[in-house]
Amino acid sequence: NIENLNTGLMIAPLLLVILIENSFKYVSNFSEKENTICIRINTDGNIFKSTFSNSKEFSQATDNSNSNGIGIRNLKRRLELLYNNKYELIENVHENFYETHLNIDLS
């Protein structure tokens, strides 16, 4: 879902790839109910706002043994280097879904 984009704003290349990849990597695999991925992107003035969420299985641990967490660590490092003190990255783990919010002040 993309809406209200200020097309004059520029964001660093490939910055969102890890969040998109994680949504697909950790989405649930239910056969009896819907598996969902939702990506929302918009701008509010010079603020880039994005939300990435996906359904997850109850048995999935927050610390997935198949992952060493390097993607999110690298993303945080890039954000610090490129947008120091001008971004907010919030990760929420709920019982049945993951959600990540990334807001960046592009002014």
ChimeraX attribute file (.defattr): number of C-alpha atoms within 10 A of each C-alpha:
attribute: neighborCount
match mode: 1-to-1
recipient: residues
	/A:1	9
	/A:2	10
	/A:3	9
	/A:4	10
	/A:5	16
	/A:6	14
	/A:7	7
	/A:8	6
	/A:9	14
	/A:10	11
	/A:11	13
	/A:12	10
	/A:13	7
	/A:14	7
	/A:15	13
	/A:16	14
	/A:17	12
	/A:18	14
	/A:19	22
	/A:20	16
	/A:21	11
	/A:22	17
	/A:23	23
	/A:24	14
	/A:25	10
	/A:26	18
	/A:27	19
	/A:28	22
	/A:29	13
	/A:30	11
	/A:31	7
	/A:32	6
	/A:33	8
	/A:34	10
	/A:35	15
	/A:36	15
	/A:37	19
	/A:38	13
	/A:39	17
	/A:40	13
	/A:41	16
	/A:42	17
	/A:43	20
	/A:44	12
	/A:45	13
	/A:46	15
	/A:47	18
	/A:48	21
	/A:49	18
	/A:50	20
	/A:51	19
	/A:52	20
	/A:53	25
	/A:54	22
	/A:55	23
	/A:56	23
	/A:57	15
	/A:58	12
	/A:59	9
	/A:60	14
	/A:61	10
	/A:62	11
	/A:63	9
	/A:64	10
	/A:65	9
	/A:66	6
	/A:67	8
	/A:68	10
	/A:69	11
	/A:70	10
	/A:71	15
	/A:72	15
	/A:73	11
	/A:74	13
	/A:75	17
	/A:76	16
	/A:77	13
	/A:78	14
	/A:79	19
	/A:80	13
	/A:81	10
	/A:82	13
	/A:83	17
	/A:84	13
	/A:85	11
	/A:86	14
	/A:87	19
	/A:88	15
	/A:89	15
	/A:90	11
	/A:91	14
	/A:92	11
	/A:93	13
	/A:94	12
	/A:95	13
	/A:96	13
	/A:97	19
	/A:98	20
	/A:99	19
	/A:100	18
	/A:101	17
	/A:102	17
	/A:103	19
	/A:104	20
	/A:105	19
	/A:106	15
	/A:107	10
